[in-house]
């Protein structure tokens, strides 16, 4: 499957950021074995910024009810992460330049976020634009928690508006793209994270996604078929995990270990 998520960093960047996290994260040994502590609910606020060209079907305008449905999807699918999302606001911004050209590391992305971003590190800002490209194309990208201090205005998630619940992007219109990108925003990596000694992508190489209970996975899954791409490690590929690539209908779970990592990440970097 092509790269449908733009939340990718170099091995050097990931190593440096993970080193910072390990050094500075909260001491969680006192509750690591406590199911009650890990299940404490955190509450997050979501601000939706609907950037559109016009109100025609392909113009990107999204009705408020769709964003309300997306919040329901996020809360339903993120229960295992012990976070409850509330809808803090919706705004609609007509700007064809941002709608067509905002993309990762573009001037339009920076301009859009500078004008529309609200809140602090704990506020989830979600921008909906077109994100052009070959089908299915890039569906979304986001920032990681530890990047906030270097660029507060740039924090947040950008997704293709057609991936929202009931959208027009076939196989990717159940709202799971935002669930996936929110996982990154909370500090999770792809389940197939990893590179070999030459720098080539290879999720079989430790430490993988830094989560103990997600089996190693060489590369992104393209469908829901069971597979074992890292036979040297125990477990089948986590093809149904939200941090994998697959059709929305395939994705349905987060693990206890991912919930623990999220708790540590947002405690350290997002004040949640």
Secondary structure, DSSP 8 states (H G I E B T S, - for coil): ----B-----HHHHHHHHHHHHHHS---TTTTT-HHHHT--EEEEEEEEEEESBSSGGGB---HHHHHHHHHHHHHHTGGGTEEEEEEEEEEEE-HHHHHH--TT-HHHHHHHHHH--S-TTEEEEEEE---SSTT---EEE--GGGGGG-GGG-SEEEEGGGSTT-SSTTS-SSHHHHHHHHHHTT---TT--B-TTS-B-TTSTTTTS-TTS---SS--SSS----S-TTSSS---TTBTTS-S-GGG--B--HHHHHHHHHHHHHHT--
